Amino acid sequence: MADAPTIERPRNALQQAFYREVLAGLSARPRAIPARWFYDRRGSELFEAITDLPEYYPTRTETALLAAHSREIGTVIGPGRAVIEFGSGSSTKTPHVLGAIDPAAYVPIDISGDFLRHSAEQLSERFPELPILPVEADFLNPVELPAGVRGLPKLGFFPGSTIGNMSAPAAVDFLRTIHAELGEGAMLLIGMDRVKSTEILIPAYNDAAGVTAAFNLNLLHRINRELDGDIPVAAFRHNAIWNDDAARIEMHLEAIVDVRFTVAGHSFAMAAGETIHTENSHKYGPRGARLMLAAGNWTPIREWIDPDGLFALLLAEARAPETAP
């Protein structure tokens, strides 16, 4: 077999990780690419459009919970903490938290650098006295926090049920990692989506306007642009299914015809009907959510749920692990 053509390797760590994980994911069986690579500038913009869709209940439900309970949240958390937001995106929910707790600093962490900096600039206009220290990084890996916040008490903020994109082992590993990063006595305010009827779930991930489909397919456009790919995007369609055994929505890119393409000089072939698994969105019952936090060394201390039981906000504290009896 002839060697693959030499393609210039990406230069920074995030680009190198994208390169490695796309090639590994396309070579695997079944094929799968991690969902974090959705979020280039265009992907971030499309996700923000998704959050405004009538079918997509999580954002408006969580935002309403933050607004309705901001006074209680502020009382329990108290002032003076550095707020560390993992996967900050547009930071649209963040003002509810910042306005409630009188923070010492805000550190948004996101993989999409351009989008991160733009959002930080907008937030600075609303909170001109607040130190805002954006960090471009993959928050699934250990993140070095800015020196100015290392000695401060901290509040981790992880909204949107983004933890649902992770497998259970990965979610527990993540929770333990941020426990170590934020330190004993830190708090974590986290959103977790609830298990519910597929009549609500499926439309939330396969909207009538096709915005979620565009978001999913944009991953192929990004691969073509950044990794010298020639994937025929029109030969794929978005598919969202409910996996009841795993309690999760799955998003796939399904080949509608037999296709051949190259990425970074490597050749691939897919048969019609074969898919690239691009995202999971796990849903939780109340006990499962609390057990996951406990497994990650976080002790739940408060929970807020909307009247329809669609979504939950949990506040947890980083405490030393309990000694087993």
C-alpha positions, 0 to 999 in steps of 0.5 A: 500500500502506498504511503499517504501523502504528506499533509502539513500537521496542525500547529497548536494543541487544539488543532493537533487534537482535532486532526488526531481525533477526526482521523481516529474516529473515521477509521473506527468501527462504528465511526464516531467523532467527539461532539466538542469539534462541532464548535468552530465559529460557525458551529457556535453560531448555529448552536446559539440559533438552536437555543432559540428554537421553539422545540429546544426546551433546555435553554429557556427552561434552565434560564427561567430556573436561574432567573426565578431562583437567583436570590436563593442561589446568591444567598447559598453561594455568597459573594466573592467567588471567582466564577469558572464557566466550562464551555461558556459559549455566548455566556447568555445564562451567565449574567443571572449568576454574576448578578446574584453572587457579586463575584470577584472574577469571571473565567469563561473557558471555551474551545472556540477562541473567536466566539469566546473572545467576542462573548467576553467583550460583550459581557465586559460591557455589562459588567465593566468592573468585573475582571473577565479572563477568557481561556481558550482551551478544551475544558475536558482536559486539565485547564491552567486557571489564570494566576489572578484567581488561583487563591480565590474561592471558586464557583464552577458553572456548567450549564446546558446539561453539557455533562450529558454529552459525556459517557458516565465514566468520562463525566465522572472523570471530568467532575473529579478533574474540576474538583481538583482544579477548583479545590476543596470548598469550591461549589459547582452549579450544574444543569442536568436534563431530565428523562422525558417523553420522546415526543419532546426529546426528538423534536428538540434534536431534529427541529422543523427548520433544520437548524440542528441538521445544519449544526451537525453537517457543519462538522463535515464542512469544518473537516473539509476546511481545516483538514484538507478534506473533500467529503461530499457533504450533500451525501450525508443527512442528519439523524437523531434517535432515542436510545432508551437502554442508554437513556440518551439522544444520539446524533448521527451523520448518515451516508445516503449513498455510497461515498469515498473521500479523503481527509488529511491525505487519508482515504475513506469509504462509507456505504449508504446507511453507514453513520458517523456518530457525532453526539450523545445527550444523556438524560438523568433521573434525580437519583442518577444525577446525584449519584454521578455528582457524588462519584465525582467527589461533589456533594449536592446541597440544593436542587431546583426543578421547573414545574414540568420536570423537564430540567434540573439545576443542582448546586454541589460542594467540593468536600473530601470523599467520605470514608467507606464504612 
